[in-house]
């Protein structure tokens, strides 16, 4: 799992298309081993990003939960606190 891919489900405000695309891009980069593909691989790379972003959007739209939405600022604060504990 890529460490830079963040949880996208059940947040207020809802996850944006840009966040979904960024996660898809990070995933394709990790799987392919390319940070930036060569010209010959660019079309396949970009197609994979778009397909994964579409599948992710479809998944997020179909999920259901009874849990209240998470607050982005609270989750970011928790993540910073975990980092501080690990760094100390």
N, C-alpha and C positions, 0 to 999 in steps of 0.2 A: 504494500500500500504506500502510496506517495505521502510523505509527511505534509506536503504543502496543500493537499486536497482537503478542504474543510467540509464539515457536515453542512448540508444545505437544506435539510428538511426541518420543518416546524419552527420557523423563525418569524418574528414580527419586527420589521416589515418582511413580507415574503421574499424569498430568494429572487434576484433579478436574472434576466437572460445573460447579462454580462458575467455574473458569478458562475452560472452554469457553464458558459463557454470557457471561462478561465479554468474551471476544474477539468473540463474535457481536454483542453489544450495541455494541461499539466499531465494528465493521464497518457495522452498520445506521446508526449515527449518522453515520459518514463518508459513506456512499452517499446517505443521505436529506438530509443537511445539517441535521438536527434533533438538538440535544442532548437535548431533551425535546419530544416531539410534542404538538400541540394535541389537544384531546379528540376532534375529528373524525378525526384520523389515528392515535390511540392504538392502536386495535384492529389496524390494518394493521401498524403499527410493531412491536407486541408479537408478532404472528403471524410476522413476518419474523425477529425475533430467535429465536423458538423453532424455526422451520424451519432456520435456519442453524446453530443449536446442534446440532440433531439430525443434520444432514448432516455437521458437523464431527466429532461423536462417532462416527458411522458410518465416516468416513474414517480417523480415528485407530485405530479397532478393526481395520480391514482392512489397514493398512500393516504391512510386515514389514521387518526389518533385521537384519544380522549385527553391526552396531556395538553396542558396550556402551552402556547407558543413560547419559545425561549427568547430572551432579550439579547440582542447582539452585544451590547455594551457589557452586560453582566458576564456573558460567556468569554468575551475578550479579557475582562478583568481576571476571571478564573485562570485563563491560559497564561496571563502574565504572572500570576501568583505561583503557578506550577513551575514556570521558567525560573523565577527567583529562587524557589526552593531547590531546584536541581542545580542551579549555578552557585549556590552558597557553599 
